[in-house]
Amino acid sequence: MSDIVLEAKLREAGRSNARALRRQGIVPGVFYFHGEDSIPLAVHELALRLLIATSESHLVNLKLDDGSEKLCILKEVVVDPITDRPVHFDLMGVAAGEVIKVGVPIALTGRSAGQAEGGIVQLILHELDIEVLPKNLPEYVEVDITELNIGDSIHVSELSLENATILTSEDATIVSISAPRVAAEDEVAELEETGEVEEPEVIGKGKKEDEEE
């Protein structure tokens, strides 16, 4: 996979400087790498938004205005809860020969057998945490749902990745095919007609039988 190029400028650290940058449509951030001092930097908001769309699954070739270049990944983005605009970001440096821990998006492929019967695809796990060398970092992890019928699901334990170690719990459910809502409601109605629906047990404080009356 090709690296994404991100151009950034070095900046002065400090809150006042960060606020001034945001007013200009520029987002402050930081680059860090173990054993080195962190580097305050800034990028245009549009460039950062394009980078955010790739998640952590791309290597970033960071080009600074002092002529230096850094290999990194987008590790964290802080978003304003009101405006939904990015206000800060972290870039984590990577070394070619060192494994990194990242979250890679899951992409479903195929049309399940259950969908042909009106089943609903429910993607439960959107990212898979893995440990991998930068050169082997996948853009996404494909999960084929073609063979799934209504009621079936796929778990992390069923996946196998080349050149990567899966960190997400093996018991985690990735995707399932649920029955259509109408069918589920019809089943409940049928049980009610046959009287097979159990009355709910009432649990709570109340008068004891001896205290009633």
Buried (B, 14 or more C-beta within 10 A) or exposed (E): EEEBEBEBBEBEEEEEBBEBBBEEEBBBBBBBBEEEEEBBBBBBBEBBBEBEEBBBBBBBBBBBEEEEEBBBBBBEBEEEEEEEEBBBBBBBBBEEEEBBEBBBBBEBEEEBBBBEEEBBBEBEBEBBBBEBBBEEBBEEBEBEBEEBEBEBBBBBEEBEBEEBEBBBEEEBBBBBBBBBEEEEEEEEEEEEEEEEEEEEEEEEEEEEEEEEE
